[in-house]
């Protein structure tokens, strides 16, 4: 499956965020990863998600393999829905 990463503006905060084009929607990746971590029962999912799957494209690219692994976990979770 082809992955299409996008930058979008969060309508509530007005901040630019990293997203994934998924079917007809844009998924906020950091928020989605926090949900994956919460479902796994891990402590402080929002804080961990922000560190492992940053909210901006530049930070995502700088994070390297850690961010790619987190992205793949989000995609696997989306596929299971």
KENURO-103091 format. One record per residue (C-alpha): x, z negated, y; residue number from 1. Coordinates in Angstrom, 2 decimals. Layout:
[node [X; Z; Y]; NUM],
...
END
This chain:
[node [0.00; 0.00; 0.00]; 1],
[node [1.25; 0.90; 3.42]; 2],
[node [1.69; -1.97; 5.86]; 3],
[node [0.91; -1.43; 9.51]; 4],
[node [2.13; -4.20; 11.78]; 5],
[node [0.62; -4.30; 15.24]; 6],
[node [0.83; -6.35; 18.40]; 7],
[node [-2.53; -7.42; 19.77]; 8],
[node [-3.72; -9.68; 22.57]; 9],
[node [-5.49; -12.83; 21.43]; 10],
[node [-8.82; -12.83; 23.29]; 11],
[node [-8.83; -16.64; 23.63]; 12],
[node [-5.27; -17.30; 24.78]; 13],
[node [-4.37; -13.93; 26.27]; 14],
[node [-1.06; -14.04; 24.37]; 15],
[node [0.49; -11.12; 22.50]; 16],
[node [0.42; -11.80; 18.76]; 17],
[node [1.73; -10.17; 15.59]; 18],
[node [-0.98; -8.71; 13.42]; 19],
[node [-1.57; -6.64; 10.34]; 20],
[node [-3.99; -3.72; 10.32]; 21],
[node [-6.12; -4.51; 7.28]; 22],
[node [-8.92; -2.12; 6.53]; 23],
[node [-11.02; -2.10; 9.71]; 24],
[node [-9.61; -5.33; 11.17]; 25],
[node [-6.48; -6.77; 12.69]; 26],
[node [-5.35; -9.98; 10.99]; 27],
[node [-3.39; -12.58; 12.99]; 28],
[node [-0.48; -13.01; 10.58]; 29],
[node [0.72; -16.43; 11.66]; 30],
[node [-2.81; -17.84; 11.51]; 31],
[node [-3.45; -16.19; 8.14]; 32],
[node [-0.21; -17.58; 6.74]; 33],
[node [-1.17; -21.07; 7.95]; 34],
[node [-4.34; -20.64; 5.90]; 35],
[node [-2.33; -19.61; 2.83]; 36],
[node [-0.12; -22.68; 3.22]; 37],
[node [-3.12; -24.95; 3.73]; 38],
[node [-4.77; -23.57; 0.58]; 39],
[node [-1.53; -24.37; -1.28]; 40],
[node [-1.82; -27.98; -0.10]; 41],
[node [1.33; -27.95; 2.00]; 42],
[node [1.75; -30.36; 4.90]; 43],
[node [1.74; -29.12; 8.53]; 44],
[node [0.72; -25.54; 7.68]; 45],
[node [0.49; -24.36; 11.32]; 46],
[node [3.98; -25.62; 12.17]; 47],
[node [5.49; -24.15; 9.02]; 48],
[node [3.67; -20.84; 9.51]; 49],
[node [4.99; -20.56; 13.07]; 50],
[node [8.54; -21.02; 11.80]; 51],
[node [8.34; -18.75; 8.76]; 52],
[node [6.02; -16.02; 10.07]; 53],
[node [6.42; -15.97; 13.85]; 54],
[node [3.62; -14.90; 16.17]; 55],
[node [5.52; -12.08; 17.92]; 56],
[node [6.97; -8.83; 16.65]; 57],
[node [10.47; -9.56; 17.99]; 58],
[node [10.61; -12.99; 16.38]; 59],
[node [9.28; -11.51; 13.13]; 60],
[node [12.05; -8.92; 13.06]; 61],
[node [14.66; -11.58; 13.83]; 62],
[node [13.37; -13.87; 11.05]; 63],
[node [14.31; -11.36; 8.33]; 64],
[node [13.60; -12.10; 4.66]; 65],
[node [11.79; -15.39; 5.30]; 66],
[node [9.19; -13.57; 7.40]; 67],
[node [8.92; -10.70; 4.92]; 68],
[node [8.26; -13.15; 2.08]; 69],
[node [5.56; -14.85; 4.16]; 70],
[node [4.02; -11.47; 5.02]; 71],
[node [3.88; -10.58; 1.33]; 72],
[node [2.09; -13.87; 0.58]; 73],
[node [-0.53; -13.08; 3.21]; 74],
[node [-1.03; -9.60; 1.77]; 75],
[node [-1.45; -11.02; -1.75]; 76],
[node [-4.03; -13.49; -0.43]; 77],
[node [-5.92; -10.69; 1.35]; 78],
[node [-5.94; -8.58; -1.83]; 79],
[node [-7.53; -11.46; -3.76]; 80],
[node [-10.52; -11.67; -1.41]; 81],
END
